[in-house]
Amino acid sequence: MQIGIVGLPQSGKTTVFNLLTRGSADTSAFGAIHDKPNVGVAKVVDERVDALTEIFNPKRKTYAELTYVDMPAPPEGFGKTRGISGQFLNQLQGMDGLLVVVRAFEDPSVVHVAESIDPLRDAETMLYEIAFADLEIVEKRLDRLSELYKGAKPQERQAMQGEEALLNRLKDGLEGGVGVRDQEVTDDEARRINGFQLLSAKPAIVAANYGEDQVDEVESIESGLAERVGEHRVPSGAVCGILEAELSDMSPEEQQEFRESLGVGAPGQLQILELSYRALDLVTFLAAGRIHSDLKRGFIRAETVKYADFIECGSHAEARKRGLLRAEGKTYEVTDGDLINFQFNV
């Protein structure tokens, strides 16, 4: 899964990228000197994996991973309802989700493009920009359909009329700044528009980047964001990028002590990873045995037990004895924390 990190200039998005990936990408004038994104991987550290490692003693321990892509500086005029186009649009379309970073920190030496600090305004601005980018794509497709319709056969025209009706409905919403994720579409319609890679149909997260002197304002910032972007089905939160950068050099024990002294909550990386999971509708399952493409063609069954049940039992044998180990087929819907032993033959 790839999540593209976007934001207005001087929002601190590269700092947030670094805290997520434990990276060291240059945060000074990133957009002015680079035209390629920073790419990094964030490991989803899970205490359940650690506990199972102690029990099974595997040769290798592997955490789930999410890839974050710190996008280059947006084109000039971005943030002024001019939409998104060109290479910047193409790069964003390849993402599975978007992380929008908005600025909440005050710094007189770093001038905001709007000349004032307002994370709620900036969050809404970014979501509108994304919607307007989709509007341009939809309008171009409607123009193309109009041209194709003239030379189409009767049966082809019927399909075109259905697509045209769907796109016009989406267009009406986008013109009002309503993203595709906020519009009612059927599963079939979602599949039909999937090829357009509309940005506002992608899962999105908003993270406010606040300053070290704003710890007392975090609750207010988060509640304001939740009210403003929550109606767009966009989860949100707040992190202090500069503080997280300073804490990264400390031991876990020192970090915890410092956080408690400041009254700061969970690590910023953990907060955004949890938001990412929620936005992308992801769950973690804990697999015993190899997982690769051969499973699809050689799948026999999946022996499944809930993590909590397994820990209580201590072994698969005891879980089977208690009737807690289940044999599931290909149609089983995996839930968070399932411990699965895949059986397959190729």
C-alpha positions in Angstrom: 0.0 0.0 0.0 1.4 3.4 -1.0 0.2 6.6 0.7 1.1 9.9 -1.0 1.9 12.8 1.4 0.7 16.2 0.1 0.4 19.7 1.6 0.7 23.3 0.9 4.3 24.7 0.8 5.9 25.0 4.2 3.4 22.7 5.9 6.1 20.4 7.2 5.0 17.4 5.2 8.6 16.2 4.7 9.2 16.4 8.5 6.1 14.2 8.9 7.4 11.8 6.2 10.6 11.5 8.2 8.9 10.7 11.5 6.8 8.0 9.8 9.6 6.3 8.0 12.5 7.1 10.4 14.0 8.8 7.4 16.3 11.8 7.0 15.0 13.5 3.9 16.1 17.1 3.4 13.4 19.4 4.8 14.9 22.6 3.6 13.3 24.0 0.4 12.5 20.4 -0.7 10.2 21.4 -3.6 12.6 24.0 -4.9 15.4 21.6 -5.7 13.8 18.2 -6.2 11.3 16.9 -8.7 11.2 13.4 -7.5 9.4 12.1 -4.4 10.9 10.8 -1.3 9.9 7.2 -0.7 10.1 5.3 2.6 8.6 2.4 4.5 7.0 2.5 7.9 7.0 -0.7 9.9 3.8 -1.3 11.8 5.3 -2.5 15.1 2.8 -4.9 16.7 3.1 -6.3 20.2 1.2 -9.4 19.0 3.9 -10.2 16.6 6.5 -9.9 19.4 4.5 -12.2 21.6 4.1 -14.8 18.9 7.9 -14.6 18.1 8.6 -15.6 21.7 6.3 -18.6 21.3 7.4 -19.9 17.8 11.0 -18.6 17.7 10.9 -18.1 13.9 14.1 -17.5 11.8 12.7 -14.1 10.9 10.2 -11.6 12.4 8.4 -9.5 9.8 6.1 -6.6 10.7 3.4 -5.3 8.3 4.6 -2.3 6.3 3.1 0.8 4.7 4.9 2.8 2.1 4.8 6.6 2.3 5.6 8.8 -0.7 6.5 12.4 0.1 5.4 14.2 -3.1 7.5 17.0 -4.6 6.3 20.6 -4.3 2.9 21.1 -6.0 2.7 23.3 -9.1 2.6 27.1 -8.7 -0.9 28.3 -7.8 -1.8 25.1 -6.0 -4.1 25.9 -3.2 -6.0 28.6 -5.2 -8.6 26.2 -6.7 -6.5 25.8 -9.9 -6.7 22.0 -9.7 -4.0 19.5 -10.1 -2.5 18.4 -13.5 0.5 17.1 -15.3 3.2 15.0 -13.6 1.9 15.9 -10.1 -1.5 14.5 -10.9 -0.1 11.3 -12.5 2.0 10.7 -9.4 -0.9 11.1 -7.0 -3.1 8.9 -9.1 -0.7 6.0 -8.5 -1.3 6.2 -4.7 -3.6 3.9 -2.8 -4.4 6.8 -0.4 -3.5 10.4 0.5 -2.1 11.9 3.6 -2.8 15.7 3.7 -0.5 17.6 6.0 -1.7 21.0 7.1 0.3 23.6 9.1 -0.7 24.5 12.6 2.7 25.7 13.9 3.7 29.4 14.1 7.1 30.4 12.8 7.7 34.0 11.7 10.7 32.9 9.7 8.6 30.6 7.5 5.9 32.5 5.8 2.6 30.7 5.0 1.4 30.9 1.4 -1.9 32.4 2.7 0.0 34.7 5.1 -1.9 33.3 8.1 -2.1 30.0 10.0 -5.4 28.2 9.8 -5.2 24.4 9.6 -8.9 24.0 9.2 -9.0 26.3 6.2 -6.0 24.6 4.7 -7.5 21.1 5.1 -10.6 22.2 3.3 -8.6 24.0 0.6 -6.6 20.8 0.0 -9.8 18.7 -0.3 -11.3 21.2 -2.7 -8.1 21.1 -4.9 -8.4 17.3 -5.0 -12.1 17.6 -6.0 -11.4 20.2 -8.7 -8.7 17.9 -10.2 -11.3 15.2 -10.6 -13.8 17.6 -12.0 -11.4 18.3 -14.9 -10.9 14.6 -15.6 -14.7 14.0 -15.6 -15.3 16.9 -17.9 -12.7 15.7 -20.4 -14.3 12.2 -20.4 -17.7 13.7 -21.0 -16.4 15.7 -24.0 -14.8 12.5 -25.3 -18.0 10.6 -24.9 -19.9 13.2 -26.8 -17.5 12.8 -29.8 -17.6 9.0 -29.6 -21.4 8.9 -29.4 -21.8 10.3 -33.0 -20.2 7.3 -34.6 -21.3 4.7 -32.2 -23.6 1.7 -32.9 -27.0 1.6 -31.1 -25.8 -1.0 -28.5 -22.7 1.0 -27.8 -24.7 4.2 -27.3 -26.8 2.6 -24.5 -23.6 1.9 -22.5 -22.3 5.4 -23.2 -25.6 6.9 -22.0 -25.2 5.0 -18.7 -21.6 6.2 -18.3 -22.6 9.8 -19.2 -25.4 9.8 -16.6 -23.0 8.6 -13.9 -20.3 11.1 -14.8 -22.8 14.0 -14.9 -24.0 13.0 -11.4 -20.4 13.0 -10.1 -19.7 16.3 -11.9 -22.6 18.0 -10.1 -21.1 17.0 -6.7 -17.5 17.9 -7.6 -18.6 21.3 -8.8 -19.8 21.9 -5.2 -16.5 20.6 -3.8 -18.0 17.2 -2.9 -15.5 14.4 -3.4 -16.4 11.1 -5.0 -16.0 9.3 -1.6 -18.9 11.5 -0.3 -21.2 10.7 -3.1 -23.5 7.7 -3.3 -22.3 5.2 -5.9 -23.1 1.5 -6.2 -20.4 -1.2 -6.2 -20.9 -1.5 -10.0 -20.5 2.2 -10.5 -17.4 2.3 -8.3 -15.8 -0.4 -10.6 -16.8 1.6 -13.7 -15.0 4.7 -12.5 -12.1 3.0 -11.0 -10.1 3.3 -14.2 -10.2 7.1 -14.0 -8.1 7.0 -10.8 -10.1 9.9 -9.3 -8.2 11.4 -6.3 -11.3 12.2 -4.3 -12.4 8.6 -4.5 -9.2 7.5 -2.7 -9.0 7.1 1.1 -7.6 10.3 2.7 -6.2 11.4 6.1 -5.6 14.9 7.4 -2.8 15.5 9.9 -2.2 18.9 11.5 1.5 19.6 12.2 1.6 21.7 15.4 4.5 23.4 17.2 6.2 22.4 20.5 4.5 25.4 22.2 1.0 24.3 21.2 0.6 21.1 23.3 -2.3 22.7 25.2 -4.0 23.4 21.9 -3.9 19.9 20.5 -7.4 18.9 21.7 -8.9 22.0 20.2 -7.0 21.4 16.9 -8.1 17.8 16.7 -11.7 18.5 17.5 -11.8 21.3 14.9 -10.4 19.1 12.2 -12.7 16.2 13.1 -15.7 18.5 12.7 -14.5 20.1 9.5 -13.2 17.1 7.5 -15.1 14.3 9.3 -18.1 15.0 7.1 -15.9 14.1 4.1 -15.3 10.7 5.6 -11.7 11.7 6.3 -10.1 10.7 9.6 -7.8 13.3 11.1 -5.3 13.9 13.9 -2.5 16.2 15.1 1.3 15.5 15.4 4.3 17.6 16.3 6.8 16.9 13.6 9.7 18.9 15.1 9.2 17.3 18.6 9.0 13.8 17.1 12.3 14.5 15.2 13.9 15.4 18.5 12.6 12.4 20.3 13.7 10.0 17.6 17.3 10.0 19.0 16.2 9.0 22.5 15.7 5.5 23.9 12.1 4.3 24.2 12.2 4.8 28.0 13.5 8.3 27.6 10.9 9.1 25.0 8.1 7.9 27.3 9.4 9.9 30.2 9.7 13.1 28.1 6.2 12.6 26.6 4.7 12.3 30.1 6.5 15.4 31.3 5.1 17.4 28.3 1.7 15.8 28.5 2.0 14.5 24.9 0.1 11.4 23.9 1.1 8.4 21.8 4.0 8.7 19.3 3.2 10.6 16.1 4.1 7.7 14.0 1.7 5.4 15.8 -1.1 7.9 15.5 -0.7 8.3 11.7 -0.3 4.6 11.2 -3.6 4.0 13.0 -5.3 6.7 10.9 -3.9 5.1 7.8 -5.2 1.7 8.7 -8.6 3.2 9.4 -8.8 5.2 6.2 -7.6 2.3 4.0 -9.8 -0.2 5.9 -6.9 -2.5 6.7 -6.6 -5.3 9.3 -3.6 -7.2 10.4 -3.6 -11.0 10.3 -0.8 -13.0 11.8 0.3 -15.8 9.4 2.2 -19.0 10.2 3.9 -20.3 7.0 4.8 -18.7 3.8 2.5 -16.3 2.0 2.9 -15.8 -1.8 1.1 -16.0 -5.1 1.1 -19.9 -5.0 -1.5 -19.7 -2.3 -4.1 -18.6 -4.8 -3.8 -21.6 -7.1 -2.8 -24.2 -4.5 -4.9 -23.2 -1.5 -6.4 -26.0 0.5 -7.7 -24.4 3.7 -6.7 -21.9 6.4 -6.5 -23.0 10.0 -7.7 -19.9 11.9 -7.8 -18.9 15.5 -8.3 -15.6 17.2 -5.1 -14.1 18.6 -6.5 -13.8 22.2 -7.8 -17.4 22.1 -4.4 -18.7 21.0 -2.5 -16.8 23.7 -4.9 -18.2 26.3 -4.4 -21.7 24.9 -0.7 -21.4 24.3 -0.6 -23.8 21.3 -2.6 -24.8 18.2 -3.1 -28.3 19.7 -4.8 -26.9 22.8 -6.9 -24.4 20.6 -8.0 -27.4 18.5 -8.8 -29.4 21.6 -11.0 -26.6 22.9 -12.7 -26.2 19.5 -11.3 -22.7 18.9 -9.2 -23.6 15.8 -11.4 -23.4 12.7 -10.9 -24.6 9.1 -11.8 -21.8 6.8 -12.2 -21.7 3.0 -11.4 -19.1 0.3 -14.4 -17.0 1.0 -13.6 -16.4 4.7 -13.4 -12.7 5.6 -10.2 -12.2 7.6 -10.6 -10.1 10.8 -8.0 -8.1 12.7 -5.8 -10.3 14.8 -6.6 -13.6 13.1 -3.8 -16.1 13.5 -3.8 -18.2 10.3 -1.9 -21.2 9.2 -2.2 -21.5 5.5 -2.3 -25.0 3.9 -1.7 -25.3 0.2 -0.2 -27.6 -2.4 1.4 -26.6 -5.7 
